[in-house]
């Protein structure tokens, strides 16, 4: 009996300990930056925010956008001849020299692993001719992504008046970057040796990944880290943006203006854990789900299908919600329709709030030709009040005409049958 009580006590303590650890794992940790966002990487839903729309300097997290613009405007095998200006840039660099020829991919490795400002300027000059023209491309891309409170002045992130972003905008930029396969592959590279580009003294040139959460030998290592980019200038302080993946769920974080480096980086992993432990991404709508039907006429209806999957972020304590759709119906009854054709764009509402939109496509073919047009016109005419008047009038005319013909025939017959008195 005593042994049983001991075992029961130990089991209770063990269960209590596990429960206590679980509770601690889901608590929101302190965040040691002035601006911060934790976002669902699939839906864009903000899970946690702190001054998310306040503008700060991004420092080298700028290079995430630099990489996106370069990847959209070049091929990785393109050759870049280094000019003089990139070799004179301040701050971090891999040590490129005027006249050297690098591929885009080699410079991208220096940009994202070593945070090379020289690589940033060389890439900008190659793509747009100058930092100023390249910044225009960066700002256009920012607007395209919805990063409306961002303004870039250079490709490196070095201090410059008016070079600003927000935690929310930076998260949107990283959200776009982690969906680019080339960006991810390069950003996840541990190190790269520039075999064809040793230093002038013959020593080897390397680019080593400086992502604070990616390197398992640093005190800030986080096992679910996916890609990330850190930054620092005296004016911007510490900045960072990263993604993490666990069990198929992606989270994106962005941090600006942190002064306490150790506490700042130490608490990024726990913030990701908070997101993974408390929230989940579910598929609310499946591709090709029938969301509505469009009635062409009494005999024909077109099923309206979801063009793509639609995901929704919810707390794990929340039940899977129901949704409604809302879209502006236009008249498509007088046109041919192909299966899979885009017909409408519908807003998806959960609890009275629009969370996203989805294209509605046709689930069937429908031919609209001259024969159908004539049938519709006749049917439309028959169903109008004026058609009754016309039909009655026609029938009266026909009746009169037929009666006239009959009477005429009778008169002729009477004349024929009348006896002659000649």
C-alpha positions as a Markdown table, in Angstrom:
| # | Residue | x | y | z |
|---|---|---|---|---|
| 1 | Unk | 0.0 | 0.0 | 0.0 |
| 2 | Unk | 2.9 | 2.4 | 0.9 |
| 3 | Unk | 4.6 | 1.6 | -2.4 |
| 4 | Unk | 1.4 | 2.3 | -4.3 |
| 5 | Unk | 1.0 | 5.7 | -2.6 |
| 6 | Unk | 4.6 | 6.5 | -3.4 |
| 7 | Unk | 4.1 | 5.6 | -7.1 |
| 8 | Unk | 0.9 | 7.6 | -7.2 |
| 9 | Unk | 2.6 | 10.6 | -5.6 |
| 10 | Unk | 5.5 | 10.4 | -8.1 |
| 11 | Unk | 3.1 | 10.1 | -11.1 |
| 12 | Unk | 1.2 | 13.1 | -9.9 |
| 13 | Unk | 4.5 | 15.1 | -9.5 |
| 14 | Unk | 5.6 | 14.0 | -13.0 |
| 15 | Unk | 2.3 | 15.0 | -14.6 |
| 16 | Unk | 2.3 | 18.3 | -12.8 |
| 17 | Unk | 5.8 | 19.0 | -13.9 |
| 18 | Unk | 5.0 | 18.3 | -17.6 |
| 19 | Unk | 1.9 | 20.5 | -17.4 |
| 20 | Unk | 3.9 | 23.3 | -15.8 |
| 21 | Unk | 6.5 | 23.1 | -18.6 |
| 22 | Unk | 3.8 | 23.2 | -21.2 |
| 23 | Unk | 2.2 | 26.3 | -19.7 |
| 24 | Unk | 5.6 | 28.1 | -19.6 |
| 25 | Unk | 6.3 | 27.1 | -23.2 |
| 26 | Unk | 3.1 | 28.9 | -24.3 |
| 27 | Unk | 3.7 | 32.2 | -22.4 |
| 28 | Unk | 4.6 | 35.3 | -24.3 |
| 29 | Unk | 8.2 | 36.1 | -23.6 |
| 30 | Unk | 9.6 | 39.6 | -23.2 |
| 31 | Unk | 10.5 | 41.2 | -26.5 |
| 32 | Unk | 13.7 | 43.4 | -26.4 |
| 33 | Unk | 13.1 | 45.6 | -29.5 |
| 34 | Unk | 11.1 | 48.7 | -30.0 |
| 35 | Unk | 9.3 | 47.4 | -33.0 |
| 36 | Unk | 8.3 | 43.7 | -33.4 |
| 37 | Unk | 5.9 | 41.5 | -35.4 |
| 38 | Unk | 5.2 | 37.8 | -35.3 |
| 39 | Unk | 3.2 | 36.8 | -38.4 |
| 40 | Unk | 1.8 | 33.6 | -39.9 |
| 41 | Unk | 3.9 | 33.0 | -42.9 |
| 42 | Unk | 1.1 | 31.5 | -44.9 |
| 43 | Unk | -1.8 | 33.8 | -44.2 |
| 44 | Unk | -0.1 | 37.0 | -43.2 |
| 45 | Unk | -2.1 | 37.1 | -39.9 |
| 46 | Unk | -0.3 | 39.1 | -37.2 |
| 47 | Unk | 0.0 | 36.9 | -34.0 |
| 48 | Unk | 2.0 | 39.4 | -31.9 |
| 49 | Unk | 2.9 | 43.0 | -32.5 |
| 50 | Unk | 4.7 | 45.9 | -30.8 |
| 51 | Unk | 4.8 | 49.3 | -32.5 |
| 52 | Unk | 4.4 | 47.4 | -35.8 |
| 53 | Unk | 3.7 | 50.5 | -37.9 |
| 54 | Unk | 6.3 | 52.7 | -36.3 |
| 55 | Unk | 9.2 | 53.6 | -38.7 |
| 56 | Unk | 12.8 | 52.6 | -37.8 |
| 57 | Unk | 16.0 | 52.1 | -39.7 |
| 58 | Unk | 16.4 | 48.5 | -40.9 |
| 59 | Unk | 20.2 | 48.3 | -41.2 |
| 60 | Unk | 21.3 | 45.2 | -43.0 |
| 61 | Unk | 17.8 | 43.6 | -43.0 |
| 62 | Unk | 17.5 | 45.9 | -46.1 |
| 63 | Unk | 19.4 | 43.2 | -48.0 |
| 64 | Unk | 16.4 | 40.9 | -48.0 |
| 65 | Unk | 14.7 | 43.3 | -50.4 |
| 66 | Unk | 18.0 | 43.8 | -52.3 |
| 67 | Unk | 18.1 | 40.0 | -52.8 |
| 68 | Unk | 14.4 | 39.9 | -54.0 |
| 69 | Unk | 14.9 | 42.6 | -56.5 |
| 70 | Unk | 18.1 | 41.1 | -57.9 |
| 71 | Unk | 16.5 | 37.6 | -58.2 |
| 72 | Unk | 13.6 | 39.1 | -60.1 |
| 73 | Unk | 15.9 | 41.0 | -62.6 |
| 74 | Unk | 18.8 | 38.6 | -63.2 |
| 75 | Unk | 19.9 | 35.0 | -63.7 |
| 76 | Unk | 22.2 | 33.5 | -61.1 |
| 77 | Unk | 24.7 | 32.7 | -63.8 |
| 78 | Unk | 25.0 | 36.3 | -65.1 |
| 79 | Unk | 28.5 | 37.8 | -64.8 |
| 80 | Unk | 29.1 | 41.0 | -62.9 |
| 81 | Unk | 32.3 | 43.1 | -63.5 |
| 82 | Unk | 33.1 | 45.0 | -60.3 |
| 83 | Unk | 33.4 | 48.7 | -60.6 |
| 84 | Unk | 35.3 | 51.1 | -58.3 |
| 85 | Unk | 32.5 | 52.4 | -56.1 |
| 86 | Unk | 31.5 | 49.0 | -54.5 |
| 87 | Unk | 35.1 | 48.4 | -53.4 |
| 88 | Unk | 35.1 | 51.7 | -51.4 |
| 89 | Unk | 31.9 | 51.1 | -49.4 |
| 90 | Unk | 32.0 | 51.2 | -45.6 |
| 91 | Unk | 31.0 | 48.4 | -43.2 |
| 92 | Unk | 30.9 | 44.7 | -43.7 |
| 93 | Unk | 32.4 | 43.3 | -46.9 |
| 94 | Unk | 33.8 | 40.2 | -48.5 |
| 95 | Unk | 36.6 | 42.1 | -50.2 |
| 96 | Unk | 35.8 | 42.3 | -53.8 |
| 97 | Unk | 38.3 | 44.1 | -56.1 |
| 98 | Unk | 37.8 | 46.4 | -59.0 |
| 99 | Unk | 37.9 | 44.5 | -62.3 |
| 100 | Unk | 37.0 | 41.1 | -60.8 |
| 101 | Unk | 34.2 | 39.2 | -62.4 |
| 102 | Unk | 31.7 | 37.4 | -60.2 |
| 103 | Unk | 28.5 | 35.6 | -60.9 |
| 104 | Unk | 25.2 | 36.9 | -59.5 |
| 105 | Unk | 25.1 | 33.8 | -57.2 |
| 106 | Unk | 28.6 | 34.4 | -55.8 |
| 107 | Unk | 27.6 | 38.0 | -54.9 |
| 108 | Unk | 24.3 | 36.9 | -53.5 |
| 109 | Unk | 26.2 | 34.5 | -51.2 |
| 110 | Unk | 28.3 | 37.4 | -50.0 |
| 111 | Unk | 25.2 | 39.5 | -49.6 |
| 112 | Unk | 23.2 | 37.1 | -47.5 |
| 113 | Unk | 25.8 | 35.1 | -45.6 |
| 114 | Unk | 28.4 | 37.8 | -44.8 |
| 115 | Unk | 26.1 | 40.8 | -45.2 |
| 116 | Unk | 28.6 | 42.3 | -47.7 |
| 117 | Unk | 27.9 | 45.9 | -48.4 |
| 118 | Unk | 30.3 | 45.7 | -51.3 |
| 119 | Unk | 28.2 | 42.9 | -52.8 |
| 120 | Unk | 25.0 | 44.9 | -52.3 |
| 121 | Unk | 26.4 | 47.9 | -54.2 |
| 122 | Unk | 27.9 | 45.7 | -57.0 |
| 123 | Unk | 24.6 | 44.0 | -57.5 |
| 124 | Unk | 22.7 | 47.3 | -57.5 |
| 125 | Unk | 25.0 | 48.8 | -60.1 |
| 126 | Unk | 24.7 | 45.7 | -62.3 |
| 127 | Unk | 20.8 | 45.7 | -62.2 |
| 128 | Unk | 20.0 | 49.4 | -62.3 |
| 129 | Unk | 23.2 | 51.4 | -62.9 |
| 130 | Unk | 23.3 | 53.1 | -59.5 |
| 131 | Unk | 22.2 | 52.9 | -55.9 |
| 132 | Unk | 19.6 | 55.6 | -56.5 |
| 133 | Unk | 18.0 | 53.8 | -59.5 |
| 134 | Unk | 18.1 | 50.5 | -57.7 |
| 135 | Unk | 16.4 | 52.0 | -54.7 |
| 136 | Unk | 13.5 | 52.9 | -57.0 |
| 137 | Unk | 13.1 | 49.2 | -57.8 |
| 138 | Unk | 13.2 | 48.4 | -54.2 |
| 139 | Unk | 10.5 | 50.9 | -53.3 |
| 140 | Unk | 8.3 | 49.7 | -56.2 |
| 141 | Unk | 8.6 | 46.1 | -54.9 |
| 142 | Unk | 7.8 | 47.2 | -51.4 |
| 143 | Unk | 4.5 | 48.8 | -52.5 |
| 144 | Unk | 3.7 | 45.7 | -54.5 |
| 145 | Unk | 4.1 | 43.6 | -51.3 |
| 146 | Unk | 2.0 | 46.1 | -49.3 |
| 147 | Unk | 4.9 | 47.5 | -47.4 |
| 148 | Unk | 3.5 | 51.0 | -47.6 |
| 149 | Unk | 5.5 | 52.6 | -44.7 |
| 150 | Unk | 8.9 | 51.7 | -46.1 |
| 151 | Unk | 11.3 | 53.8 | -48.1 |
| 152 | Unk | 14.7 | 52.5 | -49.2 |
| 153 | Unk | 17.6 | 54.8 | -50.1 |
| 154 | Unk | 20.4 | 52.3 | -50.7 |
| 155 | Unk | 20.8 | 48.5 | -51.2 |
| 156 | Unk | 23.0 | 47.8 | -48.1 |
| 157 | Unk | 21.2 | 49.4 | -45.2 |
| 158 | Unk | 23.9 | 51.8 | -44.2 |
| 159 | Unk | 22.6 | 54.9 | -42.4 |
| 160 | Unk | 21.0 | 57.4 | -44.7 |
| 161 | Unk | 18.2 | 59.9 | -43.8 |
| 162 | Unk | 14.9 | 58.6 | -44.9 |
| 163 | Unk | 16.0 | 55.0 | -45.2 |
| 164 | Unk | 13.2 | 53.5 | -43.0 |
| 165 | Unk | 10.8 | 50.6 | -42.6 |
| 166 | Unk | 8.4 | 49.1 | -40.0 |
| 167 | Unk | 8.3 | 45.8 | -38.3 |
| 168 | Unk | 5.1 | 44.9 | -40.2 |
| 169 | Unk | 6.6 | 45.9 | -43.6 |
| 170 | Unk | 9.8 | 44.0 | -42.9 |
| 171 | Unk | 7.8 | 40.9 | -42.0 |
| 172 | Unk | 5.9 | 41.2 | -45.4 |
| 173 | Unk | 9.2 | 41.4 | -47.2 |
| 174 | Unk | 10.6 | 38.4 | -45.5 |
| 175 | Unk | 7.3 | 36.5 | -46.1 |
| 176 | Unk | 7.9 | 37.1 | -49.8 |
| 177 | Unk | 11.6 | 36.1 | -49.6 |
| 178 | Unk | 11.1 | 32.8 | -47.9 |
| 179 | Unk | 8.8 | 31.7 | -50.8 |
| 180 | Unk | 11.6 | 32.2 | -53.3 |
| 181 | Unk | 13.5 | 28.9 | -53.7 |
| 182 | Unk | 16.8 | 30.5 | -54.8 |
| 183 | Unk | 16.6 | 32.9 | -51.8 |
| 184 | Unk | 16.1 | 30.1 | -49.4 |
| 185 | Unk | 18.8 | 27.9 | -50.9 |
| 186 | Unk | 21.4 | 30.7 | -50.7 |
| 187 | Unk | 20.3 | 32.0 | -47.3 |
| 188 | Unk | 20.6 | 28.5 | -45.8 |
| 189 | Unk | 24.1 | 27.9 | -47.1 |
| 190 | Unk | 26.5 | 27.4 | -44.1 |
| 191 | Unk | 29.6 | 28.7 | -45.9 |
| 192 | Unk | 31.0 | 29.3 | -49.4 |
| 193 | Unk | 34.6 | 29.3 | -50.6 |
| 194 | Unk | 35.4 | 31.7 | -53.4 |
| 195 | Unk | 37.7 | 29.3 | -55.3 |
| 196 | Unk | 38.4 | 31.6 | -58.2 |
| 197 | Unk | 38.7 | 34.8 | -56.1 |
| 198 | Unk | 41.4 | 34.5 | -53.4 |
| 199 | Unk | 42.6 | 37.7 | -51.7 |
| 200 | Unk | 45.5 | 39.5 | -53.3 |
| 201 | Unk | 47.9 | 37.9 | -50.8 |
| 202 | Unk | 46.8 | 34.5 | -51.9 |
| 203 | Unk | 44.7 | 33.7 | -48.8 |
| 204 | Unk | 41.3 | 32.0 | -49.2 |
| 205 | Unk | 38.2 | 34.0 | -49.4 |
| 206 | Unk | 35.1 | 32.6 | -47.6 |
| 207 | Unk | 31.5 | 33.7 | -46.9 |
| 208 | Unk | 30.1 | 32.3 | -43.6 |
| 209 | Unk | 26.5 | 32.4 | -42.6 |
| 210 | Unk | 26.0 | 35.0 | -39.8 |
| 211 | Unk | 22.4 | 34.3 | -39.2 |
| 212 | Unk | 22.2 | 34.4 | -35.4 |
| 213 | Unk | 19.6 | 31.6 | -35.0 |
| 214 | Unk | 20.9 | 29.4 | -37.8 |
| 215 | Unk | 24.3 | 28.5 | -36.3 |
| 216 | Unk | 24.0 | 25.7 | -33.7 |
| 217 | Unk | 27.3 | 26.8 | -32.1 |
| 218 | Unk | 25.9 | 30.2 | -31.1 |
| 219 | Unk | 24.0 | 30.8 | -27.8 |
| 220 | Unk | 21.0 | 32.0 | -29.9 |
| 221 | Unk | 20.6 | 28.9 | -32.0 |
| 222 | Unk | 16.9 | 27.9 | -32.6 |
| 223 | Unk | 16.3 | 24.4 | -34.0 |
| 224 | Unk | 13.3 | 25.5 | -36.1 |
| 225 | Unk | 15.0 | 28.5 | -37.8 |
| 226 | Unk | 14.5 | 28.5 | -41.5 |
| 227 | Unk | 16.0 | 31.6 | -43.0 |
| 228 | Unk | 16.9 | 35.0 | -41.4 |
| 229 | Unk | 18.9 | 38.2 | -41.8 |
| 230 | Unk | 20.4 | 40.3 | -39.0 |
| 231 | Unk | 21.6 | 43.8 | -39.1 |
| 232 | Unk | 23.3 | 46.5 | -37.0 |
| 233 | Unk | 24.4 | 50.1 | -37.3 |
| 234 | Unk | 24.9 | 52.6 | -34.5 |
| 235 | Unk | 21.8 | 54.5 | -35.7 |
| 236 | Unk | 19.5 | 51.5 | -36.2 |
| 237 | Unk | 20.8 | 49.4 | -33.3 |
| 238 | Unk | 20.2 | 45.7 | -33.7 |
| 239 | Unk | 17.6 | 44.5 | -36.3 |
| 240 | Unk | 16.5 | 41.1 | -37.4 |
| 241 | Unk | 14.0 | 39.3 | -39.5 |
| 242 | Unk | 13.6 | 35.5 | -39.7 |
| 243 | Unk | 11.3 | 32.6 | -40.5 |
| 244 | Unk | 10.8 | 29.4 | -38.6 |
| 245 | Unk | 9.1 | 26.2 | -39.7 |
| 246 | Unk | 7.7 | 23.5 | -37.4 |
| 247 | Unk | 5.4 | 20.6 | -38.5 |
| 248 | Unk | 4.6 | 22.4 | -41.8 |
| 249 | Unk | 3.7 | 25.7 | -40.1 |
| 250 | Unk | 5.7 | 28.8 | -41.1 |
| 251 | Unk | 6.1 | 31.9 | -38.8 |
| 252 | Unk | 7.8 | 35.1 | -39.8 |
| 253 | Unk | 9.3 | 37.6 | -37.3 |
| 254 | Unk | 10.7 | 41.1 | -37.7 |
| 255 | Unk | 12.4 | 43.2 | -35.0 |
| 256 | Unk | 13.7 | 46.8 | -35.2 |
| 257 | Unk | 15.7 | 49.0 | -32.8 |
| 258 | Unk | 17.0 | 46.6 | -30.2 |
| 259 | Unk | 19.8 | 47.8 | -27.8 |
| 260 | Unk | 20.3 | 44.8 | -25.6 |
| 261 | Unk | 21.8 | 42.3 | -28.0 |
| 262 | Unk | 21.9 | 39.3 | -25.7 |
| 263 | Unk | 18.4 | 39.5 | -24.3 |
| 264 | Unk | 17.1 | 40.5 | -27.7 |
| 265 | Unk | 18.4 | 37.4 | -29.6 |
| 266 | Unk | 17.9 | 35.0 | -26.6 |
| 267 | Unk | 14.1 | 35.7 | -26.6 |
| 268 | Unk | 13.5 | 35.3 | -30.4 |
| 269 | Unk | 13.3 | 31.5 | -30.2 |
| 270 | Unk | 10.8 | 31.6 | -27.3 |
| 271 | Unk | 8.7 | 34.1 | -29.3 |
| 272 | Unk | 8.5 | 31.6 | -32.1 |
| 273 | Unk | 7.6 | 28.8 | -29.6 |
| 274 | Unk | 4.8 | 31.0 | -28.3 |
| 275 | Unk | 3.5 | 31.2 | -31.9 |
| 276 | Unk | 3.8 | 27.5 | -32.6 |
| 277 | Unk | 2.3 | 26.4 | -29.2 |
| 278 | Unk | -0.7 | 28.8 | -29.3 |
| 279 | Unk | -1.7 | 29.1 | -32.9 |
| 280 | Unk | -2.2 | 26.9 | -35.9 |
| 281 | Unk | -2.8 | 27.3 | -39.6 |
| 282 | Unk | -5.8 | 25.4 | -41.0 |
| 283 | Unk | -7.1 | 25.0 | -44.5 |
| 284 | Unk | -10.5 | 26.7 | -44.4 |
| 285 | Unk | -11.3 | 26.2 | -48.1 |
| 286 | Unk | -10.1 | 23.5 | -50.4 |
| 287 | Unk | -9.3 | 24.1 | -54.0 |
| 288 | Unk | -12.3 | 23.2 | -56.2 |
| 289 | Unk | -14.7 | 23.4 | -53.2 |
| 290 | Unk | -18.2 | 24.5 | -54.5 |
| 291 | Unk | -18.8 | 27.8 | -52.8 |
| 292 | Unk | -21.9 | 28.9 | -54.7 |
| 293 | Unk | -23.9 | 28.4 | -57.9 |
| 294 | Unk | -24.8 | 30.9 | -60.5 |
| 295 | Unk | -28.3 | 30.5 | -62.0 |
| 296 | Unk | -28.3 | 31.0 | -65.8 |
| 297 | Unk | -32.0 | 30.2 | -66.1 |
| 298 | Unk | -34.5 | 27.7 | -64.7 |
| 299 | Unk | -32.7 | 24.8 | -66.4 |
| 300 | Unk | -29.0 | 25.8 | -66.2 |
| 301 | Unk | -26.8 | 26.6 | -63.2 |
| 302 | Unk | -23.1 | 27.0 | -63.1 |
| 303 | Unk | -21.2 | 25.7 | -60.0 |
| 304 | Unk | -18.7 | 28.3 | -58.7 |
| 305 | Unk | -15.5 | 26.7 | -57.3 |
| 306 | Unk | -12.6 | 28.0 | -55.2 |
| 307 | Unk | -9.6 | 28.5 | -57.5 |
| 308 | Unk | -7.1 | 27.9 | -54.7 |
| 309 | Unk | -6.8 | 26.6 | -51.2 |
| 310 | Unk | -7.5 | 29.2 | -48.5 |
| 311 | Unk | -5.8 | 29.1 | -45.1 |
| 312 | Unk | -6.8 | 30.6 | -41.8 |
| 313 | Unk | -4.8 | 31.3 | -38.7 |
| 314 | Unk | -6.6 | 30.6 | -35.4 |
| 315 | Unk | -5.6 | 30.0 | -31.8 |
| 316 | Unk | -5.5 | 26.3 | -30.8 |
| 317 | Unk | -8.2 | 26.9 | -28.3 |
| 318 | Unk | -10.6 | 28.2 | -31.0 |
| 319 | Unk | -13.0 | 25.9 | -32.8 |
| 320 | Unk | -12.8 | 25.7 | -36.6 |
| 321 | Unk | -15.0 | 28.7 | -37.7 |
| 322 | Unk | -17.7 | 28.8 | -40.3 |
| 323 | Unk | -17.4 | 31.3 | -43.1 |
| 324 | Unk | -19.6 | 33.3 | -45.5 |
| 325 | Unk | -18.7 | 34.6 | -49.0 |
| 326 | Unk | -19.6 | 37.9 | -50.5 |
| 327 | Unk | -19.2 | 38.9 | -54.1 |
| 328 | Unk | -20.6 | 41.3 | -56.7 |
| 329 | Unk | -22.6 | 39.3 | -59.2 |
| 330 | Unk | -22.4 | 40.4 | -62.8 |
| 331 | Unk | -24.6 | 39.1 | -65.7 |
| 332 | Unk | -22.8 | 36.2 | -67.4 |
| 333 | Unk | -25.9 | 34.6 | -68.7 |
| 334 | Unk | -25.3 | 35.9 | -72.3 |
| 335 | Unk | -21.8 | 34.5 | -72.8 |
| 336 | Unk | -20.0 | 31.2 | -73.4 |
| 337 | Unk | -18.2 | 29.9 | -70.3 |
| 338 | Unk | -15.3 | 27.5 | -70.1 |
| 339 | Unk | -14.7 | 25.2 | -67.2 |
| 340 | Unk | -12.0 | 26.7 | -65.0 |
| 341 | Unk | -12.6 | 30.2 | -66.2 |
| 342 | Unk | -12.4 | 33.0 | -63.6 |
| 343 | Unk | -15.8 | 34.5 | -63.1 |
| 344 | Unk | -15.9 | 36.4 | -59.8 |
| 345 | Unk | -13.7 | 37.4 | -56.8 |
| 346 | Unk | -15.3 | 36.6 | -53.5 |
| 347 | Unk | -14.5 | 38.0 | -50.0 |
| 348 | Unk | -14.3 | 35.4 | -47.3 |
| 349 | Unk | -15.8 | 36.5 | -44.0 |
| 350 | Unk | -15.2 | 34.9 | -40.6 |
| 351 | Unk | -17.2 | 36.3 | -37.6 |
| 352 | Unk | -18.2 | 39.3 | -39.6 |
| 353 | Unk | -14.6 | 40.2 | -40.6 |
| 354 | Unk | -13.2 | 39.9 | -44.1 |
| 355 | Unk | -10.1 | 37.7 | -43.8 |
| 356 | Unk | -9.1 | 37.1 | -47.4 |
| 357 | Unk | -10.5 | 36.7 | -50.9 |
| 358 | Unk | -10.7 | 33.8 | -53.4 |
| 359 | Unk | -11.3 | 33.6 | -57.1 |
| 360 | Unk | -14.5 | 31.8 | -58.1 |
| 361 | Unk | -14.1 | 29.7 | -61.3 |
| 362 | Unk | -16.6 | 27.9 | -63.4 |
| 363 | Unk | -17.2 | 24.3 | -62.6 |
| 364 | Unk | -18.8 | 23.6 | -66.0 |
| 365 | Unk | -18.7 | 24.5 | -69.7 |
| 366 | Unk | -21.6 | 26.4 | -71.1 |
| 367 | Unk | -22.0 | 27.3 | -74.8 |
| 368 | Unk | -23.9 | 30.4 | -75.8 |
| 369 | Unk | -24.8 | 30.5 | -79.6 |
| 370 | Unk | -27.2 | 32.0 | -82.1 |
| 371 | Unk | -29.8 | 29.3 | -81.5 |
| 372 | Unk | -29.8 | 29.9 | -77.8 |
| 373 | Unk | -30.0 | 33.6 | -78.3 |
| 374 | Unk | -33.2 | 33.2 | -80.5 |
| 375 | Unk | -34.7 | 30.8 | -78.0 |
| 376 | Unk | -34.0 | 33.2 | -75.2 |
| 377 | Unk | -35.5 | 36.1 | -77.1 |
| 378 | Unk | -38.6 | 34.1 | -77.9 |
| 379 | Unk | -38.9 | 32.9 | -74.3 |
| 380 | Unk | -38.4 | 36.4 | -73.1 |
| 381 | Unk | -41.0 | 37.8 | -75.4 |
| 382 | Unk | -43.6 | 35.1 | -74.5 |
| 383 | Unk | -43.2 | 35.9 | -70.8 |
| 384 | Unk | -43.9 | 39.7 | -71.2 |
| 385 | Unk | -47.4 | 41.2 | -70.8 |
| 386 | Unk | -47.2 | 42.9 | -74.1 |
| 387 | Unk | -46.8 | 39.5 | -75.8 |
| 388 | Unk | -50.4 | 38.6 | -74.8 |
| 389 | Unk | -51.8 | 41.7 | -76.5 |
| 390 | Unk | -49.8 | 40.9 | -79.7 |
| 391 | Unk | -50.8 | 37.2 | -79.7 |
| 392 | Unk | -54.5 | 38.2 | -79.2 |
| 393 | Unk | -54.3 | 40.7 | -82.0 |
| 394 | Unk | -52.7 | 38.2 | -84.3 |
| 395 | Unk | -55.3 | 35.6 | -83.4 |
| 396 | Unk | -58.1 | 38.2 | -84.1 |
| 397 | Unk | -56.5 | 39.1 | -87.5 |
| 398 | Unk | -56.2 | 35.4 | -88.3 |
| 399 | Unk | -59.8 | 34.8 | -87.3 |
| 400 | Unk | -61.0 | 37.6 | -89.4 |
| 401 | Unk | -58.8 | 36.5 | -92.3 |
| 402 | Unk | -59.9 | 32.9 | -92.1 |
| 403 | Unk | -63.6 | 34.0 | -91.8 |
| 404 | Unk | -63.2 | 36.2 | -94.8 |
| 405 | Unk | -61.7 | 33.4 | -96.8 |
| 406 | Unk | -64.5 | 31.0 | -95.8 |
| 407 | Unk | -67.1 | 33.6 | -96.7 |
| 408 | Unk | -65.5 | 34.2 | -100.0 |
| 409 | Unk | -65.4 | 30.5 | -100.8 |
| 410 | Unk | -69.1 | 30.2 | -99.9 |
| 411 | Unk | -70.1 | 33.1 | -102.1 |
| 412 | Unk | -68.2 | 31.6 | -105.0 |
| 413 | Unk | -69.9 | 28.2 | -104.5 |
| 414 | Unk | -73.3 | 29.9 | -104.3 |
| 415 | Unk | -72.7 | 31.7 | -107.6 |
| 416 | Unk | -71.6 | 28.4 | -109.2 |
| 417 | Unk | -74.7 | 26.5 | -108.0 |
| 418 | Unk | -77.2 | 29.3 | -108.8 |
| 419 | Unk | -79.5 | 28.2 | -111.8 |
| 420 | Unk | -79.0 | 29.9 | -115.1 |
| 421 | Unk | -82.1 | 31.6 | -116.9 |
| 422 | Unk | -80.6 | 32.1 | -120.3 |
